[in-house]
Amino acid sequence: MAIKNIAVIGGGTMGSGIVTVFAMYGFQVTLAEMKTEFVQRALFGIEKSLDKLIQKEKITPLRKEETLNNIVPVIGLTSIPVETELIVEAVNENRELKLSIFKELNGRINPKAIFASNTSSISITELAQSGRPDKFIGMHFMNPVPVMQLVEIIKGYQTSQETYNTIKEMTIKIEKTPIEVNDYPGFISNRVLMPFINEAVFALMEGVSTVEDIDNVVKLGLNHPMGPLTLADFIGLDVCLNIMEVLYNGFQDSKYRPSPLLKKMVAAGKLGKKSGEGFYKYN
Ligand SMILES: NC(=O)c1ccc[n+]([C@@H]2O[C@H](COP(=O)([O-])OP(=O)(O)OC[C@H]3O[C@@H](n4cnc5c(N)ncnc54)[C@H](O)[C@@H]3O)[C@@H](O)[C@H]2O)c1
């Protein structure tokens, strides 16, 4: 199925980026948010990210205009056109919220449309029970979406091969690299990344080294662009804890137990960059 009309639900960090890339490659994109001010914030962010791409000479000012012309902002799910062929959901990481959105859309939107979720950790197979399991799939974009190459494509238990093929093709059309992953807790990216961050927090808790030096060992010795504790601050310590709990509950394996220090910092409201303090302090 050749898809032309897409709706992205949620215009936060990820939704704005997803809207940007689809619109850049000529897709008609409806951006659905809850309030006018959130739509305005999303459009402002999209313009800023397109300006950055112009500065880096990745796109021309004309392409920016064309991209913006492909975006139709709407308030509320009821304004999403019935004939939409692909829904990409990027609302907050909350199972009940996501399920309720998919259930509502399932009753209204073109029965041939594919439903995709950008969830970082919620089971695609569980979300797929909202109504059309064979046409349900995970599209896990990375942050920042216009820059990052990978899209993890997660097949739920009932996702059809046709759905997978269509989404794989779409991902190639927006010049990203699709990687097929089956639906297990944390998929691949977070199953590898989060225990790595969690282990760095255990090392800090045990006094093996300091925050700066744990990061320096990983940067200078393993050639990562940033250390795990800096990365945790950027992602949000609450998000890291939440994903560790998904891994721990999903596999029932003690190797995924969240570090008590991580739990304590989240309880203290030290969530990283967004709260002004995590492993480092921010202005
Ligand atoms: N931030 C990341 O680095 C990252 C990376 C990969 C995946 N994800 C996943 O992407 C999803 C979104 O994360 P985010 O960081 O963009 O969150 P965010 O908080 O920046 O944005 C969520 C947006 O959803 C909107 N929203 C909530 N309910 C809505 C509704 N009923 N209708 C329309 N809009 C609604 C909110 O107003 C908000 O703007 C989550 O599932 C997250 O796990 C995040």
The ligand as an ORCA input file, in Angstrom:
! r2SCAN-3c Opt
* xyz 0 1
  N      12.202     11.687     24.158
  C      12.904     10.668     23.654
  O      14.148     10.695     23.608
  C      12.186      9.473     23.078
  C      12.869      8.618     22.198
  C      12.183      7.550     21.594
  C      10.851      7.333     21.921
  N      10.205      8.148     22.809
  C       8.781      7.895     23.077
  O       8.019      8.835     22.311
  C       6.798      9.152     22.995
  C       6.695     10.653     23.172
  O       7.794     11.103     23.925
  P       8.213     12.651     23.953
  O       9.562     12.695     24.568
  O       7.982     13.277     22.607
  O       7.119     13.232     24.988
  P       6.652     14.746     25.191
  O       6.173     14.844     26.584
  O       7.707     15.697     24.703
  O       5.410     14.897     24.185
  C       4.182     14.245     24.349
  C       3.124     15.117     23.689
  O       1.924     14.375     23.568
  C       0.848     15.304     23.699
  N      -0.385     14.576     24.012
  C      -0.713     13.910     25.154
  N      -1.957     13.398     25.054
  C      -2.431     13.743     23.815
  C      -3.635     13.506     23.126
  N      -4.653     12.848     23.676
  N      -3.765     14.015     21.865
  C      -2.770     14.707     21.293
  N      -1.579     14.962     21.907
  C      -1.418     14.483     23.138
  C       1.309     16.231     24.825
  O       0.593     17.455     24.800
  C       2.791     16.388     24.491
  O       3.039     17.520     23.680
  C       6.832      8.349     24.292
  O       6.129      7.156     24.108
  C       8.327      8.089     24.500
  O       8.567      6.924     25.261
  C      10.838      9.217     23.383
*
